[in-house]
Amino acid sequence: MTTEPEELLRAMVRIRAVEEGLADVYREEQEMRTPVHFSIGQEATAVGVCAAMRRSDLVYSGHRCHAQYLAKGGDLTAMVAELYGRETGCSGGRGGSVHLVDLEAGFGASSAILGEMISVGTGAAWASAVAGRDDVAATFFGDGAAEEGVFHESLNFAALRRVPVVFVCENNGYSLSSPLSSRQPAGNSITRWADRYGMPGVRVDGNDVFGVYAAATEAVRWCREGRGPYFLELTTYRWREHVGPNWDYDRDHRSKAEVDSWIARCPITRATEELRERVPGIDRARAQWETESREELAKAIAVAKASPFPAVETLLSGAYED
Ligand SMILES: Cc1ncc(C[n+]2csc(CCOP(=O)(O)OP(=O)(O)O)c2C)c(N)n1
């Protein structure tokens, strides 16, 4: 199955509108009490990879997970209710924005324990292979998570057992406020780590949604054919602060000039420009998609606010079940 280029743009526009809208209400209302890790500026990675997967394939992610959840087809109303801590949220209002799940859409889980879902995604893909299915899994994580031991354990296991998992490193250059250059010796490369485990790995411009989609299509095909794991390192950049709705120019770890240089490489602007020649009326369509997405978000927020909080008596339900 191939995805039309304009559908990739549309999905990015929707995710951007949702995240920007959520950032505004988060700041203005102070009603959402969950921490929020926005990936504004990074939309092409989630959209390009998820578009290459089918619904029954599974996606896992870490703390910065809204985009992958939505790109995989996760239910927006249930996500927003989760951010508002309501019973109707996708995790029953207990997990907040770092614990999204929509199994029907093939979004397996996300977690704020850095690196945890690298192993869980590997396990889910392994389970699919053992059961004789040809569903694959993709597990998204940042460059910081790639420094956790579980990253190496998972890659090693996946290579050893030919697990059909796509490792997707969204390399946005920072782990909180530490740039990669202050954490790794010069010349180190995340993709080269994958090489050492003997799996194919490519480094792709993560702000080029069409390039990401092409690379992910190859990765998914490789896994589905039973040839083992595949590694994608997607270079990109987070525009807002690590956690929260604000910009962080005023802190001392990165400059406004640096952030601006990445805003100038916006994946949505880039895809729009690339499509302008081929798809007449693309700018009008994009404006329409933005409006529709804002309306969709406004409805989801209204539904969330009208929903109850979980009952106090259920506080421990689901925590440690026999
Ligand atoms: C096991 C563990 N260690 C540390 C943290 C604290 N922590 C949360 S996010 C983060 C940085 C993550 O950076 P990266 O993986 O590059 O993802 P990004 O935030 O850039 O998307 C850290 C260290 C954590 N949540 N879990």
The ligand as an ORCA input file, in Angstrom:
! r2SCAN-3c Opt
* xyz 1 1
  C      15.469      5.800     32.836
  C      15.317      7.281     32.751
  N      16.384      8.078     32.930
  C      16.253      9.426     32.841
  C      15.033      9.993     32.588
  C      14.887     11.497     32.521
  N      14.715     11.947     31.128
  C      13.500     12.172     30.629
  S      13.557     12.671     29.045
  C      15.224     12.612     29.023
  C      16.004     13.003     27.781
  C      15.544     12.269     26.594
  O      16.266     12.629     25.455
  P      16.011     11.875     24.109
  O      15.950     10.414     24.349
  O      17.028     12.364     23.147
  O      14.545     12.329     23.683
  P      13.994     13.794     23.387
  O      13.496     14.329     24.702
  O      15.100     14.610     22.819
  O      12.880     13.587     22.441
  C      15.729     12.187     30.247
  C      17.173     12.023     30.556
  C      13.940      9.118     32.413
  N      12.718      9.580     32.129
  N      14.104      7.786     32.480
*
